[in-house]
Amino acid sequence: SRDLVRWTSSDGTEIEGVLYKPPRFNKRRKHPLLVLIHGGPAGVSRPTLDPLHGVYPVEHWLDRGAVILNPNYRGSTGYGEAFRSLNIRNLGMGDMEDVLSGVDHLIDEGFVDPKRMGAMGWSQGGFISAFLTTHTDRFRAISVGAGISNWVTYYVNTDIPPFTRQYLKATPWDDPEIYTRTSPMSAIRQASTPTLIQHCDGDKRVPIPNAYELRQGLEDQGVPVKMIVYKGFGHGISKPRALHAAIRHNLEWFDEWIWGDRPKK
């Protein structure tokens, strides 16, 4: 089933999301929770009948008994201009609070196992996933797809440098502090969550140096990390065989860390 859920974030902002429940959902049972974070940031998750989940095998995880949350974090479209502007000079930080408060809301409902939680997303969803990787230890596993790890690295490599000037209201040279505060890499020394990194080698929107930087930082901290590069693609994977492989990589990553399956050789 697909339900709209609402909760209050740490600063009092009301956040909405879509909650997918497995076929054998039992509100008295503790289910694994997977958080699937949309991109944009001005995207939106809807309770559609045939959702497009990209590289994430949602149906498989639902069949294994997981509940899946798609949060419409601050900056999402469809909630008015004031809501869409709440992540100005607040990237990552406000987003993380919106995600974690949604997680807490579901835990309080009584049907989520807080020891078996994962998070994932692509593009801006990958950035928020990377931010969660370095800022909290509450997730058992995370997948970062085409994510930003350092806004300075992003700014000097992307094909749309006006994006950071729009959201952070400065260049890195004018206000290095805001670039530091909103970048996942700034907290890399406290990272501990096993992380899968997925990135395409021809990505001009979020160039691959972001992925290499996160991977090296996690390796330096001794955090389990696996990086997979999909060759011949830009910001997304467009051919069926590579898309199937990317789906399988996520399936295997979360099946291993959330359900304890032994990785295939």
Secondary structure, 3 states (H helix, E strand, C coil): CEEEEEEECCCCCEEEEEEECCCCCCCCCCEEEEEEECCCCCCCCCCCCCCCCCCCCHHHHHHCCCEEEEEECCCCCCCCHHHHCCCCCCCCHHHHHHHHHHHHHHHHHCCEEEEEEEEEEECHHHHHHHHHHHHCCCCCEEEEECCCCCHHHHHHHCCCCHHHHHHHCCCCCCCHHHHHHCCHHHHHHHCCCCEEEEEECCCCCCCCHHHHHHHHHHHHCCCCEEEEEECCCCCCCCCHHHHHHHHHHHHHHHHHHHHCCCCCC
